[in-house]
Amino acid sequence: MYSLHFDSKNSKEHFGTVDPKTGKFSSLAILPGVQSVTVGTSSLDPDKGEYYFKAKSIFLTVDLNNGSVLKTASNPDNFIFSQER
């Protein structure tokens, strides 16, 4: 299970894993410059090994294996999410 975790003591956003039995978070990487993660905007692609989410005014793609940021894309504040079916 993957998750984002904000370390309020050090003001750092982490990407990592959560042990489903214990609930313990293990950081894979600190995500530099990431602030104000938008709740409900994350998605996972296990085939590509990528995790996607929105933080303030950017979209990020993170590598599931090591937590490195693979891609970023700017997002205007008024962007509306839509889902095609």
Secondary structure as GFF3:
##gff-version 3
##sequence-region A 1 85
A	DSSP	beta_strand	2	7	.	.	.	ID=ss1
A	DSSP	beta_strand	12	18	.	.	.	ID=ss2
A	DSSP	beta_strand	25	30	.	.	.	ID=ss3
A	DSSP	beta_strand	43	45	.	.	.	ID=ss4
A	DSSP	beta_strand	50	55	.	.	.	ID=ss5
A	DSSP	beta_strand	58	63	.	.	.	ID=ss6
A	DSSP	beta_strand	69	74	.	.	.	ID=ss7
###
